[in-house]
């Protein structure tokens, strides 16, 4: 797995995941939507931690700088 996520992408995903997690924890989002968003938040945290997004590869995307 080569990195395909830059620092800004990773930070934004982490922030979004934390906001979703907070909203889910407080009950502001619930039901099916809450479950889907909670799963998305976990995926965001995992992809941010490893700096690799599997969806970027088939799309040919990378948010890393030129040197990485």
N, CA, C and O atoms as a GROMACS GRO file, in nm:
protein
  272
    1UNK      N    1   0.084  -0.118   0.000
    1UNK     CA    2   0.000   0.000   0.000
    1UNK      C    3   0.088   0.124   0.000
    1UNK      O    4   0.161   0.150   0.096
    2UNK      N    5   0.082   0.198  -0.105
    2UNK     CA    6   0.154   0.324  -0.108
    2UNK      C    7   0.059   0.435  -0.064
    2UNK      O    8  -0.061   0.430  -0.088
    3UNK      N    9   0.116   0.533   0.000
    3UNK     CA   10   0.035   0.645   0.049
    3UNK      C   11  -0.028   0.719  -0.068
    3UNK      O   12   0.035   0.741  -0.171
    4UNK      N   13  -0.152   0.756  -0.051
    4UNK     CA   14  -0.218   0.839  -0.152
    4UNK      C   15  -0.302   0.949  -0.087
    4UNK      O   16  -0.388   1.010  -0.152
    5UNK      N   17  -0.277   0.974   0.041
    5UNK     CA   18  -0.349   1.079   0.113
    5UNK      C   19  -0.249   1.176   0.175
    5UNK      O   20  -0.156   1.136   0.243
    6UNK      N   21  -0.271   1.304   0.149
    6UNK     CA   22  -0.186   1.407   0.206
    6UNK      C   23  -0.232   1.445   0.347
    6UNK      O   24  -0.334   1.397   0.396
    7UNK      N   25  -0.155   1.532   0.409
    7UNK     CA   26  -0.182   1.573   0.547
    7UNK      C   27  -0.316   1.644   0.560
    7UNK      O   28  -0.392   1.615   0.653
    8UNK      N   29  -0.345   1.735   0.471
    8UNK     CA   30  -0.472   1.810   0.480
    8UNK      C   31  -0.590   1.715   0.467
    8UNK      O   32  -0.688   1.726   0.541
    9UNK      N   33  -0.583   1.623   0.373
    9UNK     CA   34  -0.689   1.524   0.353
    9UNK      C   35  -0.709   1.442   0.480
    9UNK      O   36  -0.823   1.418   0.522
   10UNK      N   37  -0.600   1.398   0.540
   10UNK     CA   38  -0.607   1.317   0.662
   10UNK      C   39  -0.667   1.395   0.778
   10UNK      O   40  -0.750   1.342   0.852
   11UNK      N   41  -0.627   1.520   0.794
   11UNK     CA   42  -0.679   1.604   0.904
   11UNK      C   43  -0.828   1.629   0.885
   11UNK      O   44  -0.906   1.620   0.980
   12UNK      N   45  -0.869   1.662   0.763
   12UNK     CA   46  -1.011   1.688   0.736
   12UNK      C   47  -1.097   1.563   0.762
   12UNK      O   48  -1.205   1.572   0.820
   13UNK      N   49  -1.048   1.448   0.719
   13UNK     CA   50  -1.122   1.325   0.743
   13UNK      C   51  -1.134   1.296   0.893
   13UNK      O   52  -1.239   1.251   0.940
   14UNK      N   53  -1.028   1.322   0.968
   14UNK     CA   54  -1.031   1.298   1.112
   14UNK      C   55  -1.130   1.392   1.179
   14UNK      O   56  -1.207   1.350   1.266
   15UNK      N   57  -1.130   1.518   1.140
   15UNK     CA   58  -1.224   1.615   1.198
   15UNK      C   59  -1.368   1.574   1.168
   15UNK      O   60  -1.453   1.576   1.257
   16UNK      N   61  -1.396   1.538   1.043
   16UNK     CA   62  -1.531   1.496   1.005
   16UNK      C   63  -1.572   1.372   1.085
   16UNK      O   64  -1.685   1.364   1.133
   17UNK      N   65  -1.481   1.277   1.099
   17UNK     CA   66  -1.511   1.155   1.175
   17UNK      C   67  -1.540   1.187   1.321
   17UNK      O   68  -1.633   1.130   1.379
   18UNK      N   69  -1.464   1.278   1.380
   18UNK     CA   70  -1.488   1.314   1.520
   18UNK      C   71  -1.621   1.386   1.537
   18UNK      O   72  -1.691   1.363   1.636
   19UNK      N   73  -1.656   1.472   1.444
   19UNK     CA   74  -1.785   1.541   1.451
   19UNK      C   75  -1.900   1.440   1.439
   19UNK      O   76  -1.996   1.445   1.516
   20UNK      N   77  -1.889   1.350   1.342
   20UNK     CA   78  -1.993   1.247   1.327
   20UNK      C   79  -2.002   1.162   1.453
   20UNK      O   80  -2.112   1.132   1.500
   21UNK      N   81  -1.887   1.123   1.507
   21UNK     CA   82  -1.886   1.043   1.629
   21UNK      C   83  -1.952   1.114   1.745
   21UNK      O   84  -2.028   1.054   1.821
   22UNK      N   85  -1.924   1.244   1.759
   22UNK     CA   86  -1.986   1.323   1.866
   22UNK      C   87  -2.138   1.330   1.846
   22UNK      O   88  -2.214   1.311   1.941
   23UNK      N   89  -2.181   1.358   1.725
   23UNK     CA   90  -2.325   1.367   1.697
   23UNK      C   91  -2.395   1.234   1.722
   23UNK      O   92  -2.507   1.230   1.774
   24UNK      N   93  -2.329   1.124   1.686
   24UNK     CA   94  -2.385   0.992   1.709
   24UNK      C   95  -2.392   0.963   1.859
   24UNK      O   96  -2.492   0.911   1.909
   25UNK      N   97  -2.284   0.997   1.930
   25UNK     CA   98  -2.276   0.971   2.074
   25UNK      C   99  -2.384   1.047   2.152
   25UNK      O  100  -2.442   0.995   2.246
   26UNK      N  101  -2.410   1.172   2.111
   26UNK     CA  102  -2.509   1.254   2.180
   26UNK      C  103  -2.652   1.224   2.136
   26UNK      O  104  -2.747   1.273   2.195
   27UNK      N  105  -2.666   1.143   2.032
   27UNK     CA  106  -2.800   1.106   1.985
   27UNK      C  107  -2.858   1.203   1.886
   27UNK      O  108  -2.976   1.192   1.851
   28UNK      N  109  -2.779   1.299   1.839
   28UNK     CA  110  -2.828   1.395   1.740
   28UNK      C  111  -2.857   1.327   1.606
   28UNK      O  112  -2.945   1.370   1.532
   29UNK      N  113  -2.783   1.221   1.577
   29UNK     CA  114  -2.812   1.138   1.460
   29UNK      C  115  -2.834   0.997   1.510
   29UNK      O  116  -2.757   0.947   1.592
   30UNK      N  117  -2.938   0.933   1.461
   30UNK     CA  118  -2.972   0.799   1.508
   30UNK      C  119  -3.035   0.720   1.395
   30UNK      O  120  -3.050   0.770   1.283
   31UNK      N  121  -3.071   0.600   1.424
   31UNK     CA  122  -3.137   0.514   1.327
   31UNK      C  123  -3.041   0.471   1.216
   31UNK      O  124  -2.921   0.459   1.237
   32UNK      N  125  -3.098   0.448   1.099
   32UNK     CA  126  -3.019   0.402   0.985
   32UNK      C  127  -2.915   0.505   0.944
   32UNK      O  128  -2.800   0.471   0.916
   33UNK      N  129  -2.954   0.631   0.941
   33UNK     CA  130  -2.859   0.737   0.906
   33UNK      C  131  -2.744   0.740   1.005
   33UNK      O  132  -2.628   0.753   0.965
   34UNK      N  133  -2.773   0.728   1.132
   34UNK     CA  134  -2.670   0.729   1.234
   34UNK      C  135  -2.574   0.612   1.218
   34UNK      O  136  -2.453   0.628   1.234
   35UNK      N  137  -2.627   0.496   1.187
   35UNK     CA  138  -2.543   0.378   1.168
   35UNK      C  139  -2.452   0.394   1.046
   35UNK      O  140  -2.333   0.365   1.052
   36UNK      N  141  -2.509   0.440   0.937
   36UNK     CA  142  -2.431   0.460   0.814
   36UNK      C  143  -2.321   0.564   0.838
   36UNK      O  144  -2.207   0.543   0.797
   37UNK      N  145  -2.354   0.674   0.902
   37UNK     CA  146  -2.254   0.777   0.928
   37UNK      C  147  -2.149   0.731   1.028
   37UNK      O  148  -2.033   0.769   1.017
   38UNK      N  149  -2.187   0.648   1.125
   38UNK     CA  150  -2.090   0.595   1.220
   38UNK      C  151  -1.990   0.503   1.150
   38UNK      O  152  -1.870   0.508   1.178
   39UNK      N  153  -2.039   0.420   1.060
   39UNK     CA  154  -1.950   0.334   0.982
   39UNK      C  155  -1.858   0.418   0.895
   39UNK      O  156  -1.739   0.389   0.884
   40UNK      N  157  -1.911   0.521   0.832
   40UNK     CA  158  -1.831   0.613   0.751
   40UNK      C  159  -1.723   0.680   0.836
   40UNK      O  160  -1.610   0.696   0.790
   41UNK      N  161  -1.757   0.718   0.957
   41UNK     CA  162  -1.659   0.781   1.047
   41UNK      C  163  -1.546   0.684   1.080
   41UNK      O  164  -1.430   0.724   1.085
   42UNK      N  165  -1.578   0.558   1.104
   42UNK     CA  166  -1.474   0.459   1.132
   42UNK      C  167  -1.384   0.440   1.010
   42UNK      O  168  -1.262   0.431   1.024
   43UNK      N  169  -1.444   0.434   0.892
   43UNK     CA  170  -1.364   0.422   0.769
   43UNK      C  171  -1.274   0.543   0.753
   43UNK      O  172  -1.157   0.528   0.718
   44UNK      N  173  -1.326   0.662   0.778
   44UNK     CA  174  -1.244   0.783   0.769
   44UNK      C  175  -1.126   0.777   0.865
   44UNK      O  176  -1.015   0.813   0.828
   45UNK      N  177  -1.150   0.733   0.988
   45UNK     CA  178  -1.041   0.724   1.086
   45UNK      C  179  -0.936   0.621   1.044
   45UNK      O  180  -0.816   0.646   1.057
   46UNK      N  181  -0.981   0.508   0.994
   46UNK     CA  182  -0.886   0.404   0.951
   46UNK      C  183  -0.803   0.450   0.832
   46UNK      O  184  -0.681   0.432   0.830
   47UNK      N  185  -0.868   0.508   0.732
   47UNK     CA  186  -0.794   0.552   0.614
   47UNK      C  187  -0.700   0.667   0.649
   47UNK      O  188  -0.593   0.678   0.590
   48UNK      N  189  -0.739   0.751   0.742
   48UNK     CA  190  -0.651   0.860   0.785
   48UNK      C  191  -0.530   0.805   0.859
   48UNK      O  192  -0.419   0.857   0.844
   49UNK      N  193  -0.549   0.702   0.938
   49UNK     CA  194  -0.440   0.645   1.016
   49UNK      C  195  -0.333   0.580   0.927
   49UNK      O  196  -0.214   0.588   0.957
   50UNK      N  197  -0.376   0.517   0.819
   50UNK     CA  198  -0.281   0.449   0.731
   50UNK      C  199  -0.242   0.531   0.609
   50UNK      O  200  -0.158   0.488   0.530
   51UNK      N  201  -0.303   0.647   0.592
   51UNK     CA  202  -0.274   0.739   0.480
   51UNK      C  203  -0.298   0.674   0.345
   51UNK      O  204  -0.228   0.703   0.248
   52UNK      N  205  -0.397   0.588   0.339
   52UNK     CA  206  -0.429   0.520   0.214
   52UNK      C  207  -0.580   0.510   0.200
   52UNK      O  208  -0.648   0.462   0.290
   53UNK      N  209  -0.632   0.555   0.086
   53UNK     CA  210  -0.774   0.544   0.057
   53UNK      C  211  -0.791   0.449  -0.061
   53UNK      O  212  -0.747   0.480  -0.171
   54UNK      N  213  -0.854   0.332  -0.040
   54UNK     CA  214  -0.869   0.235  -0.148
   54UNK      C  215  -0.948   0.289  -0.267
   54UNK      O  216  -0.927   0.246  -0.380
   55UNK      N  217  -1.039   0.382  -0.242
   55UNK     CA  218  -1.120   0.438  -0.350
   55UNK      C  219  -1.038   0.529  -0.441
   55UNK      O  220  -1.072   0.544  -0.559
   56UNK      N  221  -0.933   0.589  -0.389
   56UNK     CA  222  -0.850   0.677  -0.470
   56UNK      C  223  -0.775   0.600  -0.579
   56UNK      O  224  -0.755   0.653  -0.688
   57UNK      N  225  -0.735   0.478  -0.551
   57UNK     CA  226  -0.654   0.401  -0.647
   57UNK      C  227  -0.723   0.380  -0.781
   57UNK      O  228  -0.665   0.416  -0.884
   58UNK      N  229  -0.845   0.324  -0.788
   58UNK     CA  230  -0.908   0.304  -0.919
   58UNK      C  231  -0.943   0.437  -0.988
   58UNK      O  232  -0.953   0.443  -1.111
   59UNK      N  233  -0.961   0.541  -0.909
   59UNK     CA  234  -0.992   0.672  -0.967
   59UNK      C  235  -0.866   0.748  -1.008
   59UNK      O  236  -0.874   0.852  -1.073
   60UNK      N  237  -0.750   0.695  -0.970
   60UNK     CA  238  -0.624   0.759  -1.006
   60UNK      C  239  -0.598   0.888  -0.930
   60UNK      O  240  -0.529   0.977  -0.981
   61UNK      N  241  -0.652   0.900  -0.810
   61UNK     CA  242  -0.638   1.021  -0.730
   61UNK      C  243  -0.528   1.005  -0.627
   61UNK      O  244  -0.498   0.894  -0.581
   62UNK      N  245  -0.467   1.116  -0.591
   62UNK     CA  246  -0.373   1.121  -0.482
   62UNK      C  247  -0.368   1.264  -0.431
   62UNK      O  248  -0.361   1.359  -0.509
   63UNK      N  249  -0.370   1.279  -0.299
   63UNK     CA  250  -0.361   1.411  -0.240
   63UNK      C  251  -0.225   1.432  -0.175
   63UNK      O  252  -0.203   1.530  -0.105
   64UNK      N  253  -0.135   1.338  -0.199
   64UNK     CA  254   0.002   1.353  -0.150
   64UNK      C  255   0.076   1.456  -0.236
   64UNK      O  256   0.039   1.483  -0.350
   65UNK      N  257   0.179   1.509  -0.178
   65UNK     CA  258   0.263   1.600  -0.254
   65UNK      C  259   0.339   1.525  -0.362
   65UNK      O  260   0.331   1.402  -0.369
   66UNK      N  261   0.413   1.596  -0.443
   66UNK     CA  262   0.486   1.534  -0.554
   66UNK      C  263   0.596   1.440  -0.505
   66UNK      O  264   0.626   1.342  -0.573
   67UNK      N  265   0.656   1.469  -0.392
   67UNK     CA  266   0.769   1.391  -0.344
   67UNK      C  267   0.734   1.259  -0.277
   67UNK      O  268   0.824   1.180  -0.250
   68UNK      N  269   0.605   1.232  -0.248
   68UNK     CA  270   0.568   1.111  -0.175
   68UNK      C  271   0.498   1.011  -0.260
   68UNK      O  272   0.462   0.904  -0.212
   0.00000   0.00000   0.00000
